[in-house]
């Protein structure tokens, strides 16, 4: 029994290394080309354990962490003012270190830094240019938030754009079915209602958004997920079922995903959220002053507003990715509570899928 367990463990380690190398090569192939005088718009994504960022002779020296063995060491060196410097650095879970000198250097070069947890939550976002609010824009946020009519108009616009984007994603990426037809009809009718009806409160608009989401993700039920390799995966991983996680108990919640597709969605949403927070701060908005998402102290509520119409676009990227790939058991880790975690190199690939 001990020998069999050892043999399986060794195979698991081999599978992990092979899949990690596969996703590492996929990430490298997805880097966008740029013109010589353009600044590098590709984010630098760090994952694994042992990441290191330090200043050496005025240059930023970065050593990528390790996620598997064997793995070639990746090093990056950026000199001040270079066009090769990325606009954003994303730290995906893992471990490592950086110094105060690094933070100063990043600020001087206008590089934003964001750390994302494996759960699909933003741990911290540091905008490279610092936060210099535009008084007029912050006053506009406050006015929209505090005026009921303006707040409803803002929310109607958000929900309408989200419904339109959802229709496009459903039409292009979800197979024909009765549920899809029902969802499309409901979305189109909801757009008409938003144009013509009076809604007493923003909560009434939330109700429309919530019903739309239920039908939208319900139409995904049965979407196939392809698997390769000899190691088995849970039966419910072969098809998509529901958006909420089974790892959170009886209360339906989307966090702590228990299905691979939901785990990828959560990660991609979070990367998009971090990107939008960086941009909003750079533009002079206060990320904590939400309009539709109001009253979440200490949270980037305004970014929660902005991301809503973008979510279906993220969904489209993930659905296309899933349709084109065959996954393996080594791409995911099942936690004790049933939660599903992406392998570091798959997380890196998913992070690069988020639409700009």
JOGILIN-V732495 format. One record per helix or strand of 2 or more residues. SS is the DSSP state (a for helix, b for strand). FROM is the first residue (numbers start at 1). TO is the last residue. If there is no record, write none. Layout:
ss	from	to
SS	FROM	TO
SS	FROM	TO
This chain:
ss	from	to
a	2	29
b	44	47
b	51	56
b	59	63
b	75	78
b	88	92
b	96	98
a	100	108
b	112	116
b	122	126
a	135	146
a	148	173
a	178	196
a	202	218
b	226	227
a	235	237
a	246	248
a	260	282
a	301	324
b	326	327
a	329	331
b	332	334
b	340	342
a	344	351
